[in-house]
Amino acid sequence: MQELYPVVGEQRFAFKTSVGFIDHIQEFLGAILSSTALVIPPFTLLKENMISIIDFLEEYSISRLLAVPSMIRAILPTLQHRGHNNKLQSCLKLVVLSGEPFPVSLWDSLHSLLPETCFLNLYGSTEVSGDCTYFDCSELPRLLKTEEIGSVPIGKSISNCKVVLLGDEDKPYEGEICVSGLCLSQGYMHSSIESEGYVKLHNNSLCNHLTNDCGSQLYYRTGDYGRQLSSGDLIFIGRRDRTVKLNGKRMALEEIETTLELNPDIAEAVVLLSRDETELASLKAFVVLNKESNSSDGIIFSIRNWMGGKLPPVMIPNHFVLVEKLPLTSSGKVDYEALARLKCPTTGAQDMMQSNGTNSLLQNIKKAVCDALLVKEVSDDDDFFAIGGDSLAAAHLSHSLGIDMRLIYQFRSPSRLLIYLSEKEGKLREDMQHNTTQKLDHKIESQNGNGLVSRTVPLHSGVTSGPTPSKLQCEKNNSPKRLKIDYEKFSPKRMKENKLWDSGFSQIQCAFSRCNKVHSPESCSNEEANREYWSLEIPRNQMVSMQEIWKVHMESCVDASPLVVLKDSKTYLFIGSHSRKFSCIDAKSGSMYWETILEGRIEGSAMVVGDFSQVVIGCYKGKLYFLDFSTGSLCWKFQACGEIKCQPVVDTSSQLIWCGSHDHTLYALDYRSQCCVYKLQCGGSIFASPAIDEGHSSLYVASTSGRVIAVSIKDSPFHTLWLFELEAPIFGSLCITPSTQNVICCLVDGQVIAMSPSGTIIWRYRTGGPIFAGPCMSHVLPSQVLVCCRNGCVYSLEPESGCLVWEDNIGDPITASAYIDENLHFESHELLASDRLVTVCSSSGRVHVLRVRPSILSRDSHDSKVGEITRMELQADIFSSPVMIGGRIFVGCRDDYVHCLSLESCR
């Protein structure tokens, strides 16, 4: 490479790569061996603010840079903002990219900004001394005239390296990339794995090869597949291990096949990821049964039920195809392409259903499933949980069909549910069809003494007309992490306009989480955290819009809600994703402070301990992690017996952390002594965060069984004060009204119930659909409780009486809580209090901002009480509850990003 790209004249290299990555050797030795100046940037600064690398490169006139494409993509918006006036055009001679696929679109953007810079794309691994192939991007325009490719080729072999493709004879220009030559390492420290990665190959076993003869017959199998282009260059096309991603979960198809072949009825099995005409992904299993097995429809149900005890629901195939034998290639291997082209009907019971005259009922069931999952279409045999259903969606489906939720788990496909319901009397079927098509009146009930008084409340239609938007699958992005910061929207000039985010938080220490929950250290009161001396006003008639400030890639779906913490004049955002990554991010800039990988996927929100020294987060493996606030290092972890999706809460008086689990247990944990001090069985899984009434020294917890329990936490040992069984599961976190200390519970059947500290029901309100998120209350809207419903409506209720204040339909289902901005408001007018801003996120991916009047007069019309002022649509579903502070909205999304949006004045 030195011969092809020599160091000419006075040049400078940058030494910015961590010594934990092999690329640092090229940076270091490349400069030492060529007697070139090596400039070492401040690593701490680069880690805190990746954008600063641009100023470093310009200041020191760096000539050569090694980087991964994701880093270049992160700084690209800033480069584009500076345009053609940047100093890099004259000083940066060579950019070497490696470590991950290099998109052609990224090269095109870079080439237009730095037309005189040479870009190289290198490929390799640690086993081959870092790199073994290279491609000079100056050849790309010529190559694109004859080849349709989405990524830059990895090119030809470097001198003293031999690169070959190991594959089938019927595909002579495609196979696994194998490397030999002087670059090859001697093997692994543990010889037990050497035989798997290092093999001896003969020329007659090779499809084709790119070679500079160097003799050795020992090759390293990279596990990567490549294809040779007509130019002789290689292009990377995928991995050997057939790992796929479905509904946010990464899985190996081989693992599913191995499990299937353990079934006594199955001789052979192959599983493929298939897509229909709408690009909806699903798993399809091709099964060869044993000769003695019965090939009736019942065998598929039997296999599915058997797999339910072996694998997670998402790994159970959606479709089963019974075949007599599997197609093979000429070399005797399974022909996956032939299977993918195979047109075979899936085993089902559709003919039997139609002959029984139940097709109308089947369509009602399938429509209800589509509504619950936000997909366009499902098949008769689709497993509800395998195609993306979870307990929340099951609750919505059971509510829509008017059946017991347990039936969804027992009869998991539309066809099986139909068969069960068809066995019941005709009246049951008629009632169910009636429930799925008729719009009901919704009632508010207030309990005074022993009598119930009801009045009818009109309700707008919960869903807009037209087709249901299709769910964006989480498998679309398998690339390594990327960080995108929009420099133009996040410029110093723009930030100076927002004095609150520029300096208003300097003396504040508190944590903000979903539902307007604010936690302060024991030495700091919540009033101090909430005071409006650090607030901003918007002119009363000012028009506003919403812009994206930054977004950070989390590698998988982000269903968790953010935790925003103000500490030591900095603003931190903590959030996790399905990829198991848990990140600490600078909430102002979007740069990464630190990140760590947990043992299971993350769907719950984090919390800080009482003294803000640690962050607490749970995962699907049932572990609750206590991480150092500043570094993310593990301080302690607690193992529960089930998944943890519940956000922990902290009791500042005792410094205990309370958290629930799917194992039906509420735990009280002393993080200082690192032990569990109390357990409480709650009769069902705990999704909802407990609520603590500090005035009464009481804690309230709810479960999916509908049980609400009050616990006295004043003195140890703790004890139960009362227990109340409500009519439906509770998924949303509980809320305590400040004036009366009543507990607000939102039930999945659409009821909102207020209970007194003594355990009696004060009032009930029935909404128009299921509720999966907790209520929202704030001191800036003291006379309103905001409840979001799956029917697309936001309800404002009076905390003391439960009367409806206003109702607003945003047009799409909502499964997350609202958030009230306590720091940004419209200026007051005469005797009227300031209008407040509320953000609501729909499941379809829209972020809405509502303008709400705090003091409501009975003569006010609906339009004067609430109205939408702006909205923005993200690229995928939103199940994360937002946090809104000073006009900035933080929210996770199923596009694999956590987003920071900002309200801006329209001039």
N, C-alpha and C positions, 0 to 999 in steps of 0.2 A: 504493500500500500504506500510505503514511503517513496518507492520509485514512481508510482503513478501520480501521487499527490505530494510532491516534495515541498519542504518549507523553503520559500524563496524570500530573501530579504529579511528585514526585521519584523517578526511576528510575535504575537502573544497568545498563549493558551490559557484557558480557564480551568481551574481545578475545583469543581463544584460538586462532584458526585461523591456520595458517602462511600467509605471504605467497605461497607457491607455489600456493595455491588461491584461486579467485576469490571465494569466500564471505567472505574477509577484508575485501573492500571494503565489503560490506554492514554488517559489524560496525563498521568504522572510520567510514565516512561516515554510517551511521545515527546514531551517537552525536554526531558533529561537527555535522551539519546540524540536529539537534534540541537542541543544547546540553545533552546528557545526559552524565553522568559515565561514563567508560570505564575499566574496571578491567582491568589486564593481569596475568594469573597467571604464576607462574614456569614457563616452558616446560619446563625440565629436569626439574622435579618431576613435571609432568603426563606427560612422556614415560616416566619411570621407573615411575610408579604412576598409572594412569588413574583409580583409585578416588579419588585425592585431589581430583579436580574437585568432588566432592560437598561436601567440607569447605570448599573455596574458595567455592563458590556460597552456602553457608550463612553463612560468616564475613562476606562482603561484601554479603549481601542482594541478590544479582543478580536483576534483574527480567526480562531478556530473554536468551535463550540460542539460539545457532545451533549445530546439530550434525548429524552423520550418524546414521541409525538404528543402525548397528553400534556406535557409541560408547555410545548410550543403552542398547542391549541389554547391553553389557559392565558398566555400572554398575547395571543393574536389580536384580540379586540383592542388592546392598548396600542399595539403596533399600527393597526389600521387607523386608530384615532389620530396618531401622530403623522400618518400619511408618509409622503415621500421626503419629508424634511428630516427624518431621523438620521443620526450619524452612522448607524449600522450599515447603511448602503455603501459607505466608502471603506469601513474598517473590517467588516465581517466577510472573510473570504470563503470559509468552508464550514458547513453545518453537517454533522454526522448524526443521523437518527437511527435508533435501534431499540429493541426491547419489546415492541408491540407493533401491530399493523399500522402502516403509514397510509392514510386515505389519500386518494388522488385529489380530492377536493381541498384538502389541507395544503398539499404541495402547490396547487394552483393559486391559492391565496398568498402563500409565502413567495412564490416566484414573481407575482405581480408587485409585491412590496420590496423584494430584494432581488432584482433581475440579474445582478452581477455576482450573486453568491452561488457557490456550488453546493448542491445538496446531495448527500449520499445516504442510501438506505442500507443498513447492515443487518445481517441475520446471524444468529449463533446461540450459544449457551455456555454455561460455565464449563461443561465437559469438553468443549472444543476451544478452550482458551478465550472465550468471549465471542468471537465472530469468525465465520467461515465463508460467507458470501457477501457481495456488495453490488449495489446498483447505482449508477450515476444518473441522477434525475435529468440531466441535460438530454438524455436519450428518450425521455418520456413523450415529448410531443410527437416524435416520429413513430413511437410504438403505439400511441393511441389512435393513429390513423388505421391500423390494421387489427387492433385488439380491443375488445370491450372489457375493461377491468375496472374494479372499484378501488383497489389498493395498489400502491406502488410495488412493483416486483422486488423480490429479494436478490435477484440478479444471478451473477456467476460466481464461481468459487474464487477465493483469495489465493494467492500464490502459496504453494506448499500445502494446500488443502485439496481433498478429493470429496466431491459431493455426488451422491447417486440417489436414484429413486428406486425403492424396493416395493414392487407391486405385482399385479396380475399381468399375464401375457396379453390379455385382450385390451389392456389400457397401457400401451407402451410409454406414454408420456405423463403418467400419473402414478404416484405412490408415496410411500413413507420416505422422508428425507433422512438419509444416513450419511455420516461424515467420517472421513479417515484422513490420515496424513500427519505431518509434524505437529499440527495443532491439537491432536488427540491427547487427552489426559490418560494417565496410566490406569485409571479405574477409581472405584470408591473405597473409602476406608473400610467399610464392611463388605467383605467379598461375597456375602450371601445375595446381594442384589446386583453384583457385577454381571452375572450371566444373563440377566434380563435386558440390561441396557447396552451391552457390548457383544457383538456377534462377528463371526468370520463369514464373509460372503465371497462367492465365486462369481466371475463375470457373467456366466450363463444364468444367474438368478436375478440379474439386474434388468430393470425396464430400460433404463437409459441413464446416462451419467454425464456430468460436467466435470472435467478432470484436468488437473495439471499433474501428470504422473509423478507419484511420490512413493509408490511401492507397497505400502502396508495393506494387508488384507483384513485387519481388525477395524470394524466400523462401530460407530456409536449410533444407535437408533434414537432419533430425537423425539419420536412420538408425534411429530408434525407431518401433515400431508402437503405435498406440493404438486404443481403441474408445470411442465416445461412449455413455454410459449414458442412460437415459430422463430423468434429471435434467438432462442437458446437460453433465455433468462428463465429462472424459476419464479413462480408466484405461490405464496402461501395460501392454502385453501381450507385448512382445518386441523383438528386434533384427532389422534388415533382412538382415544378412549370413548368416543361417542357420548360425550356429556352434553346434555341439553338443559334448557331452562323453560319451565312451564309454570304459569301463575306465580312467578316470583321465586320458585324453588328450583335449585340446581339438582339434577339427578343423573345417574348413569343408567343408560338403557340396559346395559349388561346386567345390572343388579336386578332389574325387574324381570328380565328373561330367566336369570338363574332361579329367582323365587318361583316363577311360574312352573319351571321344570321340576320343582320339588313336589308339585301337586301329583298325586297318584294317578289322576286321569289324563295327564299330559305327557306326551313323549318328547315333543320339541316345541319351542316357542321363540318367536322373534317379535320385538317391539320396535315400532317406528314412531317418530313424531310427524304427524301429518297435518296439513292445513286444507281447509275447505275453500270454496270460491270467495269467501269473505275474509280470508287470511286468518280465520280463527284456528288456533292450534289445539291439538288434542293427541292423546296417545292411542295407537291402534296396535292390537296384539294379533299376530297370526299364529294359530295354534294347531298343532298336529296331535290328535288324541290317541291314546293307547287303543289297541284293537278291541279290547274288552270293554271300553268305555261307551256309554250311551251318548249318542250325538244329538239328543233332543235339546229343545230350548232351555230346559231346566239345568243342563250342565253348565251353561254360562252363568246363570244366577249362582249356582253352587261354587263355581270358581271365584266369582267376585266376592262372595261372602267369605270364602276361605282366605283370600288375599287380604281382606280387611283386618285380619289378625296378624298379618306378616309385614305389611308396609303401610306408610301414611296414606290417607285417602287420595292425595294428589298424584301418587305413583301408581294407582290402580288404573289400568287402561280404560278409556271411555268406550272403545269399540273392540269387539272380538270377532275375528274372521276364522272360521274353521276351514282348514285346507287339508288335503290328503297328504301332501308332501311340500317341502320348502324348495323353491327354485335355487339352483346352484350355478355358479360360474364354471368356466372351463377348468379351473384349477380346483374345483370341489368345494369352494367356499359359498356361503349364503349370498345370493344375489339380491342385495337390498334394493337396487333400482328396479328390478323386476317386480319385487313385492310392492313397491310404492305405486307401480303402474297397474297393479292387479285390480280389476273391477269385480269385487265380490260383495254380495249383500251381507250386512252384519246380522248376526243372529238376533231375532227379536220376536215380539208377540203381536205385531201390528195386524197381521191377517186375522188372528183370533179376535182382536179388539173390534175390528170393523165388522166382523161377522156377528158380533154380539150387539151391534148397534150403539157402541159407546164412543164413537169417534168424536162426537161433540164434547163429551166430558174430557176425553184425552186432550183435545185442543185447549180447553180451559186450564187443565193442569199445566200443559207446556207453556201457555201464555203467562201463568203465574210464576213458573220457574224463570222464564226470561226476564220478567219484571224484577224478580228478587236478585238475579245475577247481573242485570243490566247488559244482556246479550241479545242479539237479534233472533237466534234460533237455537233450539236444542233438539236432539233426536229422541226417539222413544226410549232407547236403552241407555242414554247418558246417565252416568252416576252423578247425582247432584253435588256431592262433595269432591269428586274427582275433577269436575270442570270448574272449580272455583268456589263452590259453596262452603260456608262456614256456619258457625252457630248463629251469627247475626242474620245471615241470609235465610237460614232455616226458620228463624223466628218470624221473619217477614213473610216467608212462604206459607207457614202454618196460619198466620193471621189472614193472609189473602184467601186461602182456601177454607178457613173456618174449621180446621181440624187440629187434633192434638199434635204438638211439636214432635213428640216421640215417634210418630208415624213416619216422619221424614227420615229419621235415622234407620228405621226398620225397613222401609220400602224406599230405596234411594233413587230409583229411576221413575220417570213418568209412567212407563208401562207397568212396573210392579205396583206402584201406588194405585193405578187404575184397576188392576186386577183385584187388589184388596177392597177398594171402594165399591167395585161392581158386585161384590158378594153381599153387600149390605142391601137393605130394602130400598126400593125406588125413591122413597121420600128423602132418604139421606142424600142421594145423588142430586135430586131436585133442589134441596136446600143448599147444597154446596155450589151448584151452578148459580143459584140466586145470589149467594154471597160474593161470587167473583164478578158479577156484572152490575149489581144494583148499588147505587150511591145511597149511603145512609145519612140520616140526620145525626148530628153530634150534640151531646148534651153536656151541660155543666151542672154539677150537683154540689150543693153546699149543705153541710151537716150542722144543724143547730139543735142542740139537745138530742132528742130521739127522732126528730122528723127530718125527712129529705125533701128539699125543694128543687125542682128541675125547671129549666127553661131552655128552649131550643135556640141554638146559635147557628146562623147560616155559614156554610163553608164553601170556599171556592174549590174548583177542581184542582186536584193535587198534581196532575201531570199534564204537560203540554201535549197537544195533539201531534200526530206524526209518529214515525217509527222510533223505537227505543234506540238510543245510541249504543253502538257496540262497545264492549269493554276492551280497552287497550291492554293487550297481554304484556306481562312483565318480562317476557323472554326476548324482547326485541333488542336489548343491548347487553352483550356479553363482554364488552371491552373493559380493559382496566379503568381505574378511576380517572375522571376528568373533572376539572374545575373551571367553570366559566365565570368570568367577571366582566361585566359590561363597563368599560372604562368611561365611556361618554356619559353614562348615567351616574357613574360613581366618581365624579371629578371633584377636586377640592373646591372649585367655584360653586358647584351644586350643593355640597355639604355645608358650606358656610351659610347658606340660606336657611338651613334647619338648625337653629341655635340649640335646640333641645338635644339633638344627636351629636352636636359639636362639643358642647361643654356642660349640658344640663344634668348629666348623670354623675358628675365627678365626685359628689359627696354622698351618693346613694349606695346602699348595699342591700339588695333584696333579690328575690327570684320570682319570675312570672311564669305561670303555666296555664293550661287550658281552663276554660270556664271562669276566667278572671280570678284564679287562685293566686294570692300573693303571699310569699313567705319571707320573713325577715329574721335576722339573727336575734337571739334572746335579748341582746342589748339595744335593739332597735325596734320600735313599734311599727305596726303596719301603717298607722297614720303618717308616720314619717316617710314611708316608702310611697304613699299615695298622694301626698300633698300636691296641690296644683301650683306651687311656686316653681315647679319645673314643667310647666305646661305651655302649650301653644294655642293661639286662637286663629281661626280662619274667618275672614270677613263674611258677614252673614249671607251675602248674595254671591259669594265666590264659587265659580265652577271649578271642579277638580277632575283629574284623570288619574289613572294608575299606571305605573311603570315598573319594570323589573330592574332591581339594583344589582343583584347577583344571584347565582344558583350554584350549588355544590353537588357534584355527582356522588351518590351513595351506593352505586353498583347494583341496587335492586329496589323493589317497592319501598316507599317510605310511608307507612301507615301510622307511625308513631307521631305524637304531637311534640312540638319543640318546648324545651325549657330554656328561658332566657334569664341570665343571671347578671346583675350589676355588681361588680366587686373591684376594688382598688382602681377605680377610674377606667375600668375596661368593661366591655359588654360581651358576654360569652353566650353561645347557643349550643345546647347539648341535644343530640338526637341520634337515633339508631334506625336501622333498616332491616329488611328481610335478608340482606347479605351477611348479617351478623356483625356488621361494622357499627361501632359506636364512636361518634366524632364530637370533638370540642372545636367550635368554629368562632372566629371573630364575627360577631353579629353586625358590625359596622361595614367591614370590607369583604367578608366571605372567605378570608384566608384561614387556613387550618392551624389551630394551636397544637392539637394532637389527635390521634385516633387509635383505636384498639379493636381487636376482633374477639367477640364473645363466642361461647360454645353453641349457641342456638340463635335463631332469628329473633329480631326485636320488633315488637309491635306496641309495647307500652312506653309511657313517657318516663323521664328521669325525675329525680328530686335531689336536693342537696340536704346534707345533715344540718343539725342546728347551728354549728359554728362555721358552716360553709367550707370546711376543710376537705370534704369528700362528696362525691356524686354517687347516687344509688340508682341502679338500673337492673331490671329483670329480663329474662330471656325464655325462649320456648323449652329449654332443657331444664327448667325449674330452678335455675340458679339466680340468686340476687347478688349482684356485684357491688362492692364498695370500692370506688376508685379514687385515687388522689386527685384533688381538684386541679392542680397545676400541671401534672404530668400524665395522668391517666393510668399510672401504675396501680397494680392490685394491692389493696390494703386487706381485704377480707372478702370471702364469698360464702353465702349461706345456701344450702341445698334444700329446696322444698320437694314435695312428691308429685308435683304436676307443673304444667306450664305457668309462667307468670306474665300476664298481660295487664295486670293492675298497676297503676302508678302508685309508688310508695308515698306515704305522708309522714311528716315528722311532728312529734309532740315536743314543742320547745321547752315545756316545763320539766319533762323527764328525759329529754334527749333520746327518746325511743323512736325507732322507725317501724311503722305499721304497714304491712303489705299482705294482700290476699293472693291465693293461687287457685289453679284448676283442681287441686286436690281437696277443695271445699274447706280449707283451713285459713284462718287469719292468724298471722304471726306478729308478735312484738319482739323486735330485735334491739339489743344493746350493742351498738357498733363500737363503743369504747372498750368494753370487755369482750366483744366478739362472741356473743352467745344469744340464744333465744330464751326469753324470759317468760313467754306466755303464748299459748295456742288456744284457738277457739274454733270448734266445728260449726260451720254455717249452713249446712244442708244443701249446698250447691256450689258450683264454680263461682269464683269472685272475679268479675271483670271490673266492677265499679270501685273507685277509690273510696276508702272510708272517709268520714267527715268527723272532725273533732270540735266539740263545743267546749272551749276553754273555760267559759263562765261556770258551767255545770260540771266540769271535769268528766265529761262523757264522750264516748266515741260511738258512732253509728256505722254499721256495715250492712250491706245488702248482697244477695246472691242470686244466681239464675233460677233458684227454686222459688223466688218471690219472698223469701224470708228477710225481714229486717230485724236486727238485733241491736240493742243499746247496751253498752258496757261502761261500768264505772271504772275510770282510770285514775281516780284521785289518790288512792293508796294501794299498795301491794299487800295481799294478792288481789288482782282485779276480779270483778264478778259481774255477771249478767244482771242488768236492771229489768229488762223486759224483752219479749220476743213477739213479733207480729207476722203472721202469714198473709201476704197479699196474693192477688189472683193470677199474677203473671210474672215471668222472669224480669230481672232488673239488670241492665247492662250499663246504664249511664251512672256516672259518679253522683254521690249525694251532695246536697247543698243545704246550708243552714242559714235561715234568715236572720239578719243582725238584730232586728227589733224584738222579735218574739222567740227566737231560737227554735223555731219550728224546722223540721227536717223535710226537705222537698225530695220526693222520689219520682222518677220517670220510669214507667213500666213499658215493656215491649208491646203490650196490647193497646197502647195509645193513651193510657191514663196518666195524669199527673196528680200526685197525692201529697198533701201536707199533713205531717204528724207532729203532735206536740211532744215536748221532752218527756212526758209521762207515757207516751205510746198510744194516744187516742188520735183518731182521724179528725182533722179540722175541716178540710175541704177536699173535693175531688174535681178534676176537670178532664173531660174526654176529648182528645184531639181526633184528627181524621185519619191516622195511620200509625204504624209502629214507631217507637222512639228508641233509639240506640245510644244516644248521647245524653250527658248530664245537663241540668239547667245552668243558666249563667246569671249571676247577680253582681252588681257593682255599686259602690257608694255614690257614683255619679248618676246612677239611675235607681235611686233607693226604692221607688214605688213600682218596680217592674221586675218580674222573673221572666227571662227569655228561654223558650223551649223550641228546639228544632225537631222537625218531624220528617219521616220518610216520604210523606205525601207532598213534600216541597214547601210546606208552610212553616213560617216562624210565628210562634204565639207569644204575646206579652200578657202575663197574668199578674194580678195584684197579689203581693205576697201574703197579706192578711186574710183575704176573702176568696182568692182563686178566681175572681171575675176576669173576664176577658177585657183587656185594655185595647189591643189591636191585634190584627192578624195580617200577615203579608206573605203572598205566594211568590217564590222566586222562579218557579217553573220547572225545577228538577228535584229529584230526591235528595234529602239531606241525612247523613248519618254521623255528622260531627257537630260539636257544640259551637255556639256563637262566641264572639269575644267583643267586649265593649272597650273602646279606646278611652282610657282614663286621663290621657295627657294631651290629646288633640281634640278641639271642639270648635264649634262655630261661636262667634262672639254673641254675647247676650244682647237682648233688645228690650229696653225699658225695664218692666218688672218681670219679664220672662227669663227663665233660666236658659243657659246655653244648650243648644241642640247637640246631641252626642253622636258619635260615629260607631257603627257596629259592623263587624265583618262576619259574613256567613259563607261557607264553602259548600257547594253542591257535590254530590257523588260523581256527577258527570265531568267535573273538572273546572267549574266556574267559581271565581272568587267575586263575591258581591260585597259592596259597601253600602249600608243603609244609613240614612239620617233619621234620628229618632228624637222626638221631643220628650224631655224628662218629666215635666209636670203636665198631666193630662186632664183636660176639662171635659165633662160629659158632652158638652155641645160641640166639641171638636169633631170634624169629619175624619174619616180614615186617612185621606190624603195629607191632612195637616199633622197627623201623628207620626207617620213613617213614610219614607220614600227612598227609592234607590238613587244614588248619585253617580255611581260608576261601577264597572265590572271588568274583569279580565278572564280570559279562558286559557287554562293551562292545557298541556298536551295529553293528559290522562286523568283517570279517576282520582278523587280526593276523599280519603277516609281519615285524614289527619285533622284534628281541631286546631284552628289557627291561634296565634298570639299576635295582638296588635298593640304597639307602643309608639306613641308620638307620630302616628301616620305611617309607620312601617308595619308590614304584615309578614309574619314568618309562618310557613306552612309546608308540610311534606306532601309529596304527590307520587302517584304510581308511574310517573315517567322516570323514576329512579333518582329524582333530585329533591333537595330541600331548597325552597325558594324564598327570597326576600323581595317583597314588593313595596312600593312607596307611593303615597298619594302626592300628587304634584298639582300646583295651581295652573289653571288654564289662562294664559295671558292673552 
